[in-house]
Amino acid sequence: MKNSAREQNVAILRVSYVRYELCKLFLSPSQPFLHHLLKLF
């Protein structure tokens, strides 16, 4: 059971890391296209 719990933690970490990377992409000033998209919403 301990192993599956660890795998679950790794999956959660991976998801939060991907989310963090996406946020960095969206907030990066070197991405004018994404900024334009954000302004539309």
C-alpha positions as YAML, in Angstrom:
chain: A
units: angstrom
residues:
- id: 1
  name: MET
  ca: [0.00, 0.00, 0.00]
- id: 2
  name: LYS
  ca: [2.88, 2.34, 0.78]
- id: 3
  name: ASN
  ca: [4.11, 2.06, -2.82]
- id: 4
  name: SER
  ca: [0.79, 3.10, -4.38]
- id: 5
  name: ALA
  ca: [0.57, 6.06, -2.00]
- id: 6
  name: ARG
  ca: [4.03, 7.14, -3.10]
- id: 7
  name: GLU
  ca: [3.01, 6.81, -6.76]
- id: 8
  name: GLN
  ca: [-0.03, 8.95, -6.03]
- id: 9
  name: ASN
  ca: [2.20, 11.63, -4.49]
- id: 10
  name: VAL
  ca: [4.47, 11.57, -7.54]
- id: 11
  name: ALA
  ca: [1.46, 11.98, -9.82]
- id: 12
  name: ILE
  ca: [0.22, 14.95, -7.75]
- id: 13
  name: LEU
  ca: [3.68, 16.52, -7.84]
- id: 14
  name: ARG
  ca: [3.84, 16.05, -11.60]
- id: 15
  name: VAL
  ca: [0.44, 17.68, -12.10]
- id: 16
  name: SER
  ca: [1.33, 20.66, -9.91]
- id: 17
  name: TYR
  ca: [4.67, 21.02, -11.71]
- id: 18
  name: VAL
  ca: [2.93, 21.06, -15.09]
- id: 19
  name: ARG
  ca: [0.46, 23.62, -13.74]
- id: 20
  name: TYR
  ca: [3.37, 25.74, -12.49]
- id: 21
  name: GLU
  ca: [5.09, 25.54, -15.88]
- id: 22
  name: LEU
  ca: [1.85, 26.57, -17.61]
- id: 23
  name: CYS
  ca: [1.48, 29.53, -15.26]
- id: 24
  name: LYS
  ca: [5.06, 30.56, -15.98]
- id: 25
  name: LEU
  ca: [4.32, 30.36, -19.70]
- id: 26
  name: PHE
  ca: [1.16, 32.44, -19.39]
- id: 27
  name: LEU
  ca: [2.77, 35.06, -17.18]
- id: 28
  name: SER
  ca: [5.98, 35.27, -19.20]
- id: 29
  name: PRO
  ca: [6.30, 38.68, -20.90]
- id: 30
  name: SER
  ca: [8.14, 37.02, -23.79]
- id: 31
  name: GLN
  ca: [4.86, 35.41, -24.87]
- id: 32
  name: PRO
  ca: [2.89, 38.29, -26.50]
- id: 33
  name: PHE
  ca: [0.51, 35.82, -28.13]
- id: 34
  name: LEU
  ca: [-0.53, 34.39, -24.78]
- id: 35
  name: HIS
  ca: [-0.84, 37.89, -23.33]
- id: 36
  name: HIS
  ca: [-3.11, 38.82, -26.22]
- id: 37
  name: LEU
  ca: [-5.22, 35.74, -25.53]
- id: 38
  name: LEU
  ca: [-5.46, 36.63, -21.84]
- id: 39
  name: LYS
  ca: [-6.62, 40.14, -22.69]
- id: 40
  name: LEU
  ca: [-9.46, 38.68, -24.75]
- id: 41
  name: PHE
  ca: [-10.83, 36.80, -21.73]
...
